[in-house]
Amino acid sequence: MTMSSLELRSVPFFNYPHVFKSHEAEFMAIFADVGCRGAFIDQKDLKEFEADLAVYTGARYALGVADGTDALIIAAICAGVQPGDEVIFCTHTMVATAASIHFAGATPVAVECGPDHLIDPVAVESAITKRTKAIFPTQLNGRVCDMERLQAIADRHGLFIIEDAAQALGAKYKGRAAGTFGLAGTISFYPAKTLGSLGDGGAILTNDAAMFERMRCMRDHGRNADGEVVRWGLNSRLDNLQAAFLHHRLRGYDESIRRRREIASLYHSLLGDIPEVVLPPAPCSHGRFDIFQNFEIEAEHRDELKSFLASRGVGTLIQWGGRMVHQFKSLQFGCSLPNSERLCTRMLMLPLNLSISNEDVAYVADGIRAFYRG
Ligand SMILES: *Cc1c(COP(=O)(O)O)cnc(C)c1O
C-alpha cells in the first residue's frame, strides 16, 4: 500500500467559501461597480443576466426572482393553479415543489419516483382525477424526466406542466433544456446549486408571452411596465447585485458542467463494479445531457457506509434529510409510496463539486470499496 492511500484526507460534501475565494477579485470588483452605481434594485445587471439566461437555455423569456421557491409559487399562481385543483408532483423532491401548490391554494398529490429517481409517468397517469390541473415534475439531481411521456399524458388529460428545474440549469433531454418544456420552468441559484449565487436567488423560464407578463408583474407588486398595479403581487425581484455575480458565473458555467460530468465519469469508472452500490446513469445516456447537480447513489447498509466515510473525512449527504415529501407527518399527506420509501433508506449523495480533485474522488471511491470489502 502506498503512503497516499493511508493518508486521511478531508473531502467535504460542499465547500461553501470555495466559489467566492476562487473568484474573489472579480466578485469584489463587481460589488464595487454595482455599489458605486447605486444599482441595487431591478437595474441593467438583472436585465442583462435575464437576457443571457434566456439565450443560454433557449427559453423565450427568463425572469429573475428572489429564490427557487418563489419561482415555483409565482409560476403556479400565474399558471392558474387555484383552490379546488389537484397538482401531481414526485415525492422525491424538495418540499418547495409541494409548497408552491399549497400556497396557490390547491392540493399537492404526491406520486412515486421510478428507478431513475425521477417522477414515474405510470404513477402520474394513475393519480389523475377530474380535479387534476397540472403536473409539476422535478428535474432532480440535474437529470431531465421523460418529458415526451409526461407531455403526452398532460395532452391526453388537458393538463399543463411546470418543471421544477431548480437542480437542472443546462441539463437537456433530446437537445432541449430543462425548464423549457412546460408552461414554465423554475431554477434555483442557492449557493450549493450548480450556478450558485452569494445568497438566495432564482429564475423562471417560459416561452409564453402572456405567462411571462403575469409573472413579471407578480414579482414586482403586481405593477405593469407603466407602474400601474394590475394584479396582486409580491416583492420577489432577483437582487441586482446577485444578478451581477450570477451573470459573471454564467460565462464560466459550461466549464463547470464539463468538470461535473468528468467527476461523474470518474465515479462511474471507479465504482461501477461494486455490487452493493447502484450508480446514477453515466453522463452520456438515453438522449440526455445530465449536469450532475448531485451524484446520488443507492447503497446497501447506507447509514453504516455514511458513518464509515465520515470517519475517513468524507462528507456525504442524504437528500431531504432522508424523508420524501409525503413522509413529513405535519403536512398530512397520509399516503404510502413504497418504492420511494425504500429508496429513502438507500440513497446517499457523494461529494461532486468544483472544489474536489480527481485524487479526492479516488479517495472517496477507495473508502466505499474498503467498506464493502469488510
Ligand atoms: C433548491 C431547490 C428548490 C428551492 O430553491 P431555493 O432557491 O432554495 O428556494 C426547489 N426545488 C428543488 C428540487 C430544489 O433542489
PDBQT file of the ligand as one rigid body, heavy atoms in Angstrom, charges set to zero:
ROOT
HETATM    1  C1  LIG A 401     -33.155  24.060  -4.158  1.00  0.00    +0.000 C 
HETATM    2  C2  LIG A 401     -34.473  23.542  -4.614  1.00  0.00    +0.000 A 
HETATM    3  C3  LIG A 401     -35.647  24.317  -4.555  1.00  0.00    +0.000 A 
HETATM    4  C4  LIG A 401     -35.735  25.628  -3.833  1.00  0.00    +0.000 C 
HETATM    5  O1  LIG A 401     -34.856  26.593  -4.245  1.00  0.00    +0.000 OA
HETATM    6  P1  LIG A 401     -34.479  27.824  -3.256  1.00  0.00    +0.000 P 
HETATM    7  O2  LIG A 401     -33.723  28.739  -4.170  1.00  0.00    +0.000 OA
HETATM    8  O3  LIG A 401     -33.628  27.248  -2.173  1.00  0.00    +0.000 OA
HETATM    9  O4  LIG A 401     -35.740  28.416  -2.757  1.00  0.00    +0.000 OA
HETATM   10  C5  LIG A 401     -36.806  23.797  -5.096  1.00  0.00    +0.000 A 
HETATM   11  N1  LIG A 401     -36.829  22.577  -5.659  1.00  0.00    +0.000 NA
HETATM   12  C6  LIG A 401     -35.730  21.796  -5.724  1.00  0.00    +0.000 A 
HETATM   13  C7  LIG A 401     -35.813  20.464  -6.386  1.00  0.00    +0.000 C 
HETATM   14  C8  LIG A 401     -34.527  22.240  -5.190  1.00  0.00    +0.000 A 
HETATM   15  O5  LIG A 401     -33.454  21.439  -5.223  1.00  0.00    +0.000 OA
ENDROOT
TORSDOF 0
